Amino acid sequence: MIKYRMIYEQLLKEGVVNREDFLEPSEALDSEVLLVHDPQWVEKLKRGSLSNLEILTLEIPYSEELVKETWLCAGGTILTCKHALNDGICIHLGGGFHHAFPDHGEGFCLLNDIAIGIRKLCLDGDIERAMIIDCDLHQGNGTAYIFARDENVFTFSIHQENNYPAVKERSDLDIGLEDGTTDEEYLTLLSAHIPRIVESFRPELILYVAGADVYEDDQLGGLNLTMEGLKKRDELVIGEALQNKIPIACVLAGGYARKVEDTVNIHVNLVKVAKDLSLGG
C-alpha cells in the first residue's frame, strides 16, 4: 500500500505534476457499486459478515478501513473515467481491481472498480461502447466475467498464462504469455493486436489497466520486461488512444517489485509518458 503515497510524492518532487493537477475523489455510492455487484456481497462487505473462505479467497484480512478504501477507490475510477472524457486522458493513482466478481472478491480485489466506472458512464449516457486493455501480469478474470455477454464492452487481457488465476475466464481477446517473455516478444504482440482491435471496435473510452507486475524483478511474476519495455508498452497503448482521439482512463493495478522504488518508478513513468504524449512530445 505504501507505493501509492510514494508515487504521489515522487511526482511532485520531480515536478512532473503540480498539486493542483490532482483530483480528490469521493467514495462511490452504493447505488453505483450495485451496478456491478450483487446486493448480498455488498451487504457482507458493509457488515463485515464474510465467511472464512471468502476472506481466504480475498487473500487479505478484512477491515472496515479496507472497505472504506475500496469504495473510495471505486469513486476514484469513476472520476478518472469522467475526466478522461473531458480531457482526453486521466490517470488514477490506484484502481485496477480486476479479480472481483459480482458476488465475491478474489486476489486482493473486493470490488471491481473498472466495471463500476464503465457501468456508471453508460448509465449516465456518457458512452455506449468501452474497451478494457488489461496489461497486468494476471488475467482480468473478474472483468471478463462481468462483461462476457455485453457486446458494448470489449475485454482484452495480455497476461502470464502460468500464473494466477488458475482458472481463467474468457475475455473477448486473451493473450497468454509464456514464462520469461521479453520486451521484444511482448511489444510485438501488443503492436499486432492493439491497433487492430481499436480500429474494429471503435470504443468511446479505453480503460487501460497498466499493471507494473510484468516487470522482470516482480515478486509475483515470471516475465522479463524491463523498465524501458514497460515505458514502450505505455507509449503504445496511450499513443494508440490519443492518435485515434479516443479518451483513455488509466488505473495502476498490480506491482510487487522486490524494491518498492522500482514499482513506484514504473507507475511514475506512466504519468510521464501520458504527459509527454498528451502535450505532443
N, C-alpha and C positions, 0 to 999 in steps of 0.2 A: 504493500500500500504506500510505502514511503516514496515510490517513484513519482507519484502524482504531484506532490509538493515540490520535489526536486526538479521536475520538468518546468513547472511554473517559475521557480526561482531562476533556473538557468536561462529561460527565455528572456527574462527581464535583465539578468546580469549581462548577457551577450548583446542586449539591445535589439533582439530580433523583433520584439513587440514592445508596446508601452502598456502601462496599467490600464489605460482607457480602451485598449483593444480587447480586454476580457469582458465577457458577459457572465452574470451570476444567475444560474437557473433557480427555479422553484421546484419543489417536489411535484412529480406527476400526480394528477388527480386519480383517485380510484377509478373513476369512470373511463379515464384514458388507459389505465392498466387493464381494465376489463375488456377493452377492445381486442385483446390478445389472450388474456389468461382467464382460466375458469374461476368462478366466484369462490369455490371451495378452497382452491390453492391460495388465493388472495387472503381469504379469511384465516387460513392456517398461518400464513406469514405474519399477519397483523396480530394474531392472538398468541403466537409462539407455541402452537399445538402440533408441531411437526413430529412425526414418529422418528425413532432412532434410525430406521432405514432411510427415511427421507433426508435426514441430516448427513448420514454416511454418503448418500448419493451426491449431496452438495459438495462434500469434501472440505467444508469449512464449518466452524462452530457457529451455531445460531446466536444472535443477539439482537436486541432492539435497535442498537446503533447500526448494525448491518442492514436491517430492514429500512431504516431511515435513509442510509446512504444509497440503497438500491433504488428507492423511489426518487431520490434526488438525481441519481444518475439517469434514470428514465426521463425525467424532466429536462435534463441537460441534452439528451439526444433529440428530444422534440424541438428544443430551442435551436439546436445546431441545424436540424433539417429546415426549420423555418427561415433561419438567416441565410442558409445556403441558397434558398430560392431567391432571396432578395439581393444577395451579394455575390453569388456565383460559387463561392466556396466558404465553408466554415468548418472549424475543427473542434471537436470535443476532447478535452484532455482527460478522457475517461471513456466509459462505454464499451460496447462491443461484446456484450454477454450473450453470445450466440448459442450456448448449450441449453438455455432454458426453454422448456416446452410449455404448452398451455397449462398443464395440470401438475407439473413438477419441475424442480430445478436439478441441474447436473453441473459438475465440473466448475465450481466457483460461481455459478450463474443462478440467481434467484428469479429474476425477471428478464425477459428478452427485450431490452431497450431498443434494439434495431427494429424489431417488428412493431413495437409500440409507436415509434417515431413515424414509420411508414403508414400505419393504420390511422394515426391521428391526422396526418396530412391528407390522406384520402377522404376521411370523414369530413374534414373542413373544406373539401373541394379544391385544395391547393394543387393536387396532382391526381392523375389516374393511373400512371404507369411508373414503376420504380424498378431499379436494378440494384442488387446487392453484389458487390465484388469483394469476396471474403478471402483475404490473403494471410489470415492467421495460420499458424502451424497446424491447428486442429480443424477438422471439418466442422462447418457450421451446421450441425445436425438439427438444432432446435429451429433455426430459421428455415431450413429446408423442409422440415415437417410442417411448420406453420403455414407456409405458402405453397405447399405441394399442389393444391388444387386452385390456386389463384393465378389466372392467366395474365393478370396485370402486374405481377411481380416476378422478375427473373432472378433466380438464385444461382450464383456462380461461386464455387469453392475450389481453391487450389491449396492442397494440404499434404502433409506427410501421411502416406497411406498406412504405414505400420506404426500407428500411434493412436492415442485417444481421439475419439471414442472407438471402442472395439467394434461396435455395430454402427455402421454409417447409415444415415438417411440418404435419400436420393434428391440431389439438387437438380436444377434444370441443366446444369453442366458441372460435373465434378472432374477434377484432375488430381489423381492420387500419385504423389511423388515417391520415388524410391529413396531409401535411406542414403544419405550422403550427397543428395542433389546439390549441384554447384550453381553459382551465379549464372553462368552461360546457359546451362540447361533450363533453369527456372525462367530467365528473361526471354529465352527463345519461345518457350511455351506461352508465356503471357503475351508476347508480341504477336503470336499466331492466332490467339483467341480473342483478346480484349477488343481490338478494333472491329472484328467480325461480329461479335455479339452486340456491341453497342450500335453498330450500323443497322443490324437486322431488327433489333428490338426497339430502338429509339426511345429510351426512358426519358421521363421528365425530371428525374432525380436519380443520381447514383449515390448509394451509401457504401462508402469504402471502409472495410474493416482492415486496418493497417497493422496487423499483429507484428510485434517485434521478435516473437519467439521462433522465427525461421532462421535467426542469427546462428552462426556456427558455434558460438560458445554458450548457447542457451541450455539451462539445466534440464529442461523437459523435452528438448528437441534432438533431432538426429539429422538435420540438414546442414549444408555447409555454405550458407550465404554469408558474404562479408558485409561490413558496414557500407562499403561503396555499392555493393549489389542491391542492398535494401534502398539506398537513395535512388538508384536507377529504377527500381520497382515503383517507388512513389512517383517518380517523374513520368513513368509510362502511364500509370493509371490516372493521375491527376491531369497530365497533359492531354490524354485522350478526351477526358470530360471537357476541359476548357476549350480544346480545339473544336469540339462539336457544340459548344455553347450549352452544355448540359450542367446544371448545378450539381455540385458534389459536396456531400457531408461526410466528414471523416471521423471515425472513432478509433481508439487506440488498441483495444483488445489486449492480448497476452504479451508477456515479455518477462523472462525469468533468467536473464544472463547471470553468470557467476559473479560478475562485477555489476552491481546495480547501476553504476555510472554508464556502462555500455548500453543498457536498456534505455536509460534517460537520453543518451546521445542519439539513439535511433529515433526515438519519438520527437526529439527536438529537431532532428534533420527533416522529419516530415513537415514540420511547420515552416522550416526554411525553404524547402522545395515548393511548398504551396505558395509562400510569399513571392518567391522568385518568379514562378510561372504566372501567377496572377498579375504580376507587375510587368510581364512581358520579358522576363530575364531569360 
